[in-house]
Amino acid sequence: MRIETHGHQIEVTPALRDYVETKLSRLGRHFEHPMDVVRTQLSISKPDHCAEATLHVSGRTLHADAAGHDMYAAIDLLADKLDRLLLKHKEKMVDHHRGEGLALNGELG
């Protein structure tokens, strides 16, 4: 999984880039196949620091944004939101396929 980090009116330091990569690397544990690209954007909207991310999984685009009192807090919130979005997406995929399988089993049995 490749993580692209951009800054909007803020310089993305190597420490911030490493922190984003560390926090968002846990998103890869939800799927066997790696996701292509996670695009993150860090910005400051006074008095809050904002972090946004967009990723593409199996034909869908997931987007989340978070704001915190400092950039590290915003990144933490963003990682949690993306984690919940991926879990919700994964559950929808699993429920959809299970529903089809139950209908087939019910007809045969």
Secondary structure, DSSP 8 states (H G I E B T S, - for coil): -EEEEEEESS---HHHHHHHHHHHGGGGGG-SS--SEEEEEEEEETTEEEEEEEEEETTEEEEEEEEESSHHHHHHHHHHHHHHHHHHHHHHHHHHHHHHHHHHHHHH-
